[in-house]
Amino acid sequence: MLRHEAMYSDSEPVWRHFGQALDPLDAEALGVAQFQDIALRAGQAILYLQGELSPSQLAVFQMAQNGSRNFLWDDPPPSG
């Protein structure tokens, strides 16, 4: 439903909702695993839905990168 709304209706509220998940993240308070999980999911959702991360959101998203989790892309995983 969110994908449909973002693609065919007003995208801004959908991006804002996921952005609100990124903005208050604190790795020390949440613990690394939970911080990474939330940051990756929210950041990937915004990008997948053709939104842009703010500079602060991008910094949080990049801090959470570990290269092993991909939640939303339609592309098949690389073979090898």
DSSP file (Angstrom, degrees, kcal/mol; ACC not computed):
  #  RESIDUE AA STRUCTURE BP1 BP2  ACC     N-H-->O    O-->H-N    N-H-->O    O-->H-N    TCO  KAPPA ALPHA  PHI   PSI    X-CA   Y-CA   Z-CA
    1    1 A M     >        0   0    0      0, 0.0     4,-2.6     0, 0.0     5,-0.2   0.000 360.0 360.0 360.0 -42.3    0.0    0.0    0.0
    2    2 A L  H  >  +     0   0    0      1,-0.2     4,-2.8     2,-0.2     5,-0.2   0.901 360.0  51.7 -63.5 -39.5    2.8    2.4    0.8
    3    3 A R  H  > S+     0   0    0      2,-0.2     4,-2.4     1,-0.2     5,-0.2   0.933 110.5  48.1 -62.5 -44.7    4.5    1.6   -2.5
    4    4 A H  H  > S+     0   0    0      1,-0.2     4,-2.6     2,-0.2     5,-0.3   0.924 113.0  48.1 -62.1 -44.5    1.3    2.4   -4.4
    5    5 A E  H  X S+     0   0    0     -4,-2.6     4,-1.7     1,-0.2    -2,-0.2   0.922 114.2  46.3 -62.2 -44.2    0.8    5.6   -2.5
    6    6 A A  H  < S+     0   0    0     -4,-2.8     5,-0.2     1,-0.2    -1,-0.2   0.854 119.8  39.4 -68.1 -34.5    4.4    6.7   -3.1
    7    7 A M  H  < S+     0   0    0     -4,-2.4    -2,-0.2    -5,-0.2    -1,-0.2   0.812 130.8  22.3 -85.9 -31.0    4.3    5.8   -6.8
    8    8 A Y  H  < S+     0   0    0     -4,-2.6    -3,-0.2    -5,-0.2    -2,-0.2   0.408 126.3  24.5-122.1   1.6    0.9    6.9   -7.8
    9    9 A S  S  < S-     0   0    0     -4,-1.7     2,-0.8    -5,-0.3    -4,-0.1  -0.137 114.8 -24.2-133.6-131.2   -0.3    9.5   -5.2
   10   10 A D     >  -     0   0    0      1,-0.2     4,-0.5    -2,-0.1    -3,-0.1  -0.835  50.6-174.9 -97.2 109.1    1.5   11.9   -2.9
   11   11 A S  H >>  +     0   0    0     -2,-0.8     4,-2.4    -5,-0.2     3,-0.6   0.808  68.1  77.8 -73.0 -31.6    5.0   10.5   -2.2
   12   12 A E  H 3> S+     0   0    0      1,-0.2     4,-2.7     2,-0.2     5,-0.2   0.860  91.7  49.5 -54.2 -46.9    6.0   13.2    0.4
   13   13 A P  H 3> S+     0   0    0      0, 0.0     4,-2.1     0, 0.0    -1,-0.2   0.874 112.1  49.7 -62.4 -34.3    4.1   11.8    3.4
   14   14 A V  H <X S+     0   0    0     -3,-0.6     4,-1.9    -4,-0.5    -2,-0.2   0.948 113.4  44.7 -68.1 -48.1    5.5    8.3    2.8
   15   15 A W  H  X S+     0   0    0     -4,-2.4     4,-2.6     1,-0.2    -1,-0.2   0.911 112.6  52.9 -61.1 -41.6    9.1    9.5    2.6
   16   16 A R  H  X S+     0   0    0     -4,-2.7     4,-2.2    -5,-0.3    -1,-0.2   0.898 105.8  54.0 -61.8 -41.1    8.5   11.7    5.6
   17   17 A H  H  X S+     0   0    0     -4,-2.1     4,-0.7     1,-0.2    -1,-0.2   0.936 112.9  41.8 -59.9 -48.0    7.2    8.8    7.7
   18   18 A F  H >X S+     0   0    0     -4,-1.9     4,-1.0     1,-0.2     3,-0.7   0.871 111.9  56.5 -68.1 -35.4   10.3    6.7    6.9
   19   19 A G  H 3X S+     0   0    0     -4,-2.6     4,-2.4     1,-0.2     3,-0.3   0.851  99.6  59.6 -62.4 -35.1   12.5    9.8    7.5
   20   20 A Q  H 3< S+     0   0    0     -4,-2.2    -1,-0.2     1,-0.2    -2,-0.2   0.772 101.4  55.0 -66.2 -24.6   11.0   10.2   10.9
   21   21 A A  H << S+     0   0    0     -4,-0.7    -1,-0.2    -3,-0.7    -2,-0.2   0.821 112.1  43.5 -74.4 -30.9   12.3    6.7   11.8
   22   22 A L  H >< S+     0   0    0     -4,-1.0     3,-1.3    -3,-0.3    -2,-0.2   0.865 101.0  68.4 -80.4 -37.8   15.9    7.8   10.7
   23   23 A D  T 3< S+     0   0    0     -4,-2.4    -2,-0.1     1,-0.3    -1,-0.1   0.852 104.2  36.8 -58.0 -43.8   16.0   11.2   12.4
   24   24 A P  T 3  S+     0   0    0      0, 0.0    -1,-0.3     0, 0.0    -2,-0.1   0.410  82.2 137.0 -92.6   7.4   16.1   10.2   16.1
   25   25 A L    <   -     0   0    0     -3,-1.3     2,-0.4    -4,-0.2    -3,-0.0  -0.245  28.6-176.3 -61.9 135.3   18.2    7.1   15.8
   26   26 A D     >  -     0   0    0      1,-0.1     4,-2.4     5,-0.1     5,-0.3  -0.938  14.7-161.5-133.6 108.3   20.8    6.7   18.5
   27   27 A A  H  > S+     0   0    0     -2,-0.4     4,-2.3     1,-0.2     8,-0.2   0.849  91.9  52.8 -60.4 -36.5   23.1    3.7   18.1
   28   28 A E  H  4 S+     0   0    0      1,-0.2    -1,-0.2     2,-0.2     4,-0.1   0.903 112.8  43.2 -68.1 -39.8   24.2    3.8   21.8
   29   29 A A  H  4 S+     0   0    0     -3,-0.2    -2,-0.2     1,-0.2    -1,-0.2   0.873 124.5  34.5 -73.1 -37.0   20.7    3.8   23.1
   30   30 A L  H  < S-     0   0    0     -4,-2.4     4,-0.3     1,-0.1    -2,-0.2   0.768 109.0-116.6 -88.1 -27.7   19.4    1.1   20.7
   31   31 A G     X  -     0   0    0     -4,-2.3     4,-2.4    -5,-0.3     5,-0.2  -0.030  33.1 -84.2  92.8 151.5   22.4   -1.1   20.4
   32   32 A V  H  > S+     0   0    0      1,-0.2     4,-2.9     2,-0.2     5,-0.2   0.900 123.6  50.9 -61.3 -46.7   24.2   -1.7   17.1
   33   33 A A  H  > S+     0   0    0      1,-0.2     4,-2.3     2,-0.2    -1,-0.2   0.928 114.7  41.7 -62.2 -47.0   22.0   -4.4   15.7
   34   34 A Q  H  > S+     0   0    0     -4,-0.3     4,-2.5     2,-0.2     5,-0.3   0.901 114.3  52.9 -68.3 -40.0   18.7   -2.6   16.3
   35   35 A F  H  X S+     0   0    0     -4,-2.4     4,-2.7    -8,-0.2     5,-0.2   0.946 111.9  45.6 -57.5 -50.0   20.2    0.7   15.1
   36   36 A Q  H  X S+     0   0    0     -4,-2.9     4,-2.7    -5,-0.2     5,-0.3   0.909 111.7  52.1 -61.7 -42.9   21.4   -1.0   11.8
   37   37 A D  H  X S+     0   0    0     -4,-2.3     4,-2.2    -5,-0.2     5,-0.2   0.943 114.8  40.3 -60.6 -50.1   18.1   -2.7   11.3
   38   38 A I  H  X S+     0   0    0     -4,-2.5     4,-2.6     2,-0.2     5,-0.3   0.932 117.3  48.5 -65.9 -46.4   16.0    0.4   11.6
   39   39 A A  H  X S+     0   0    0     -4,-2.7     4,-2.3    -5,-0.3     5,-0.3   0.905 114.2  45.6 -63.3 -42.8   18.4    2.6    9.7
   40   40 A L  H  X S+     0   0    0     -4,-2.7     4,-2.6    -5,-0.2     5,-0.3   0.931 115.2  46.1 -67.2 -45.6   18.8    0.2    6.8
   41   41 A R  H  X S+     0   0    0     -4,-2.2     4,-2.0    -5,-0.3    -2,-0.2   0.936 117.2  42.5 -64.4 -46.5   15.1   -0.5    6.5
   42   42 A A  H  X S+     0   0    0     -4,-2.6     4,-2.1    -5,-0.2    -2,-0.2   0.928 117.2  46.8 -67.4 -44.5   14.0    3.1    6.6
   43   43 A G  H  X S+     0   0    0     -4,-2.3     4,-2.3    -5,-0.3     5,-0.2   0.918 113.5  47.7 -64.1 -44.2   16.8    4.3    4.3
   44   44 A Q  H  X S+     0   0    0     -4,-2.6     4,-3.0    -5,-0.3     5,-0.2   0.880 109.7  54.3 -64.1 -37.5   16.2    1.6    1.8
   45   45 A A  H  X S+     0   0    0     -4,-2.0     4,-2.0    -5,-0.3     6,-0.2   0.933 109.3  47.2 -62.3 -46.0   12.5    2.3    1.8
   46   46 A I  H  <>S+     0   0    0     -4,-2.1     5,-3.0     2,-0.2    -2,-0.2   0.941 116.7  43.1 -61.0 -48.2   13.0    6.0    1.0
   47   47 A L  H ><5S+     0   0    0     -4,-2.3     3,-1.6     1,-0.2    -2,-0.2   0.900 112.4  52.7 -66.6 -41.1   15.5    5.3   -1.8
   48   48 A Y  H 3<5S+     0   0    0     -4,-3.0    -1,-0.2     1,-0.3    -2,-0.2   0.863 107.1  53.3 -61.7 -36.5   13.4    2.4   -3.2
   49   49 A L  T 3<5S-     0   0    0     -4,-2.0    -1,-0.3    -5,-0.2    -2,-0.2   0.140 124.4-104.4 -88.7  20.6   10.4    4.7   -3.3
   50   50 A Q  T < 5S+     0   0    0     -3,-1.6    -3,-0.2     1,-0.2    -2,-0.1   0.702  77.9 133.7  68.0  23.6   12.4    7.3   -5.3
   51   51 A G      < -     0   0    0     -5,-3.0     2,-0.4    -6,-0.2    -1,-0.2  -0.400  51.0-122.0 -92.6 176.6   12.9    9.7   -2.4
   52   52 A E        -     0   0    0     -2,-0.1     2,-0.3    -3,-0.1    -5,-0.0  -0.949  15.6-128.1-121.6 142.6   16.1   11.4   -1.2
   53   53 A L        -     0   0    0     -2,-0.4   -10,-0.0     1,-0.1   -38,-0.0  -0.683  25.0-122.7 -85.0 139.5   17.8   11.2    2.1
   54   54 A S     >  -     0   0    0     -2,-0.3     4,-3.0     1,-0.1     5,-0.2  -0.316  35.9 -99.1 -68.5 165.2   18.6   14.4    3.8
   55   55 A P  H  > S+     0   0    0      0, 0.0     4,-1.9     0, 0.0     5,-0.1   0.900 126.4  46.5 -55.6 -40.9   22.3   14.8    4.7
   56   56 A S  H  > S+     0   0    0      2,-0.2     4,-1.9     1,-0.2     5,-0.1   0.895 113.5  48.4 -70.2 -37.6   21.7   13.7    8.3
   57   57 A Q  H  > S+     0   0    0      2,-0.2     4,-2.8     1,-0.2    -1,-0.2   0.897 110.1  52.3 -66.6 -39.9   19.6   10.8    7.2
   58   58 A L  H  X S+     0   0    0     -4,-3.0     4,-2.8     2,-0.2     5,-0.2   0.896 107.4  52.4 -62.4 -40.3   22.3    9.8    4.7
   59   59 A A  H  X S+     0   0    0     -4,-1.9     4,-2.0    -5,-0.2    -1,-0.2   0.923 112.1  45.2 -61.9 -44.3   24.9    9.8    7.4
   60   60 A V  H  X S+     0   0    0     -4,-1.9     4,-1.4     2,-0.2    -2,-0.2   0.929 113.5  50.3 -64.1 -45.4   22.8    7.5    9.6
   61   61 A F  H  X S+     0   0    0     -4,-2.8     4,-0.6     1,-0.2     3,-0.3   0.911 111.7  47.6 -59.7 -44.6   22.1    5.2    6.7
   62   62 A Q  H >< S+     0   0    0     -4,-2.8     3,-0.8     1,-0.2    -1,-0.2   0.854 107.1  56.5 -68.0 -34.3   25.8    5.0    5.7
   63   63 A M  H 3< S+     0   0    0     -4,-2.0    -1,-0.2     1,-0.2    -2,-0.2   0.821 107.6  50.3 -63.7 -29.4   26.8    4.3    9.4
   64   64 A A  H 3< S+     0   0    0     -4,-1.4    -1,-0.2    -3,-0.3    -2,-0.2   0.574  83.4 117.2 -86.6  -9.8   24.4    1.3    9.3
   65   65 A Q    <<  +     0   0    0     -3,-0.8    -3,-0.0    -4,-0.6   -29,-0.0  -0.343  20.8 154.8 -63.8 131.7   25.7   -0.2    6.1
   66   66 A N        -     0   0    0      3,-0.2    -1,-0.2    -2,-0.1    -4,-0.0   0.307  52.4-124.0-134.1   1.7   27.3   -3.6    6.5
   67   67 A G  S    S+     0   0    0      2,-0.2    -2,-0.1     1,-0.1     3,-0.0   0.434  90.0  86.6  76.7  -1.6   26.8   -4.8    3.0
   68   68 A S  S    S+     0   0    0      1,-0.1     2,-0.5     0, 0.0    -1,-0.1   0.586  73.4  65.8-111.3  -9.6   24.9   -8.0    3.9
   69   69 A R        +     0   0    0      2,-0.0     2,-0.4     0, 0.0    -2,-0.2  -0.949  44.8 168.4-122.1 132.3   21.2   -6.9    4.2
   70   70 A N        +     0   0    0     -2,-0.5   -29,-0.1     1,-0.1   -30,-0.0  -0.925   3.1 172.7-139.8 110.6   19.0   -5.7    1.5
   71   71 A F        +     0   0    0     -2,-0.4    -1,-0.1   -31,-0.1   -30,-0.1   0.784  69.0  21.1 -94.6 -29.5   15.3   -5.5    2.3
   72   72 A L  S    S+     0   0    0    -31,-0.0    -1,-0.1     0, 0.0    -2,-0.0   0.578  77.7 117.8-125.5 -10.6   13.5   -3.9   -0.6
   73   73 A W        -     0   0    0      1,-0.1    -3,-0.0     2,-0.0   -28,-0.0  -0.327  51.2-146.6 -68.6 145.7   15.2   -4.0   -3.9
   74   74 A D        +     0   0    0      2,-0.1    -1,-0.1    -2,-0.0     0, 0.0   0.646  68.7 105.0 -80.4 -17.3   13.5   -5.9   -6.7
   75   75 A D  S    S-     0   0    0      1,-0.1    -2,-0.0     3,-0.0     0, 0.0  -0.356  79.8-111.1 -66.2 142.3   16.8   -7.0   -8.2
   76   76 A P        -     0   0    0      0, 0.0    -1,-0.1     0, 0.0     3,-0.1  -0.387  42.4 -92.9 -67.9 153.3   17.7  -10.7   -7.6
   77   77 A P        -     0   0    0      0, 0.0     2,-0.1     0, 0.0     0, 0.0  -0.331  51.0 -93.4 -63.5 149.8   20.6  -11.3   -5.2
   78   78 A P        -     0   0    0      0, 0.0     2,-0.2     0, 0.0    -3,-0.0  -0.370  40.2-131.9 -63.9 141.6   24.0  -11.6   -6.9
   79   79 A S              0   0    0      1,-0.2     0, 0.0    -3,-0.1     0, 0.0  -0.614 360.0 360.0 -90.4 154.3   24.9  -15.2   -7.7
   80   80 A G              0   0    0     -2,-0.2    -1,-0.2     0, 0.0     0, 0.0   0.397 360.0 360.0 153.7 360.0   28.3  -16.5   -6.9
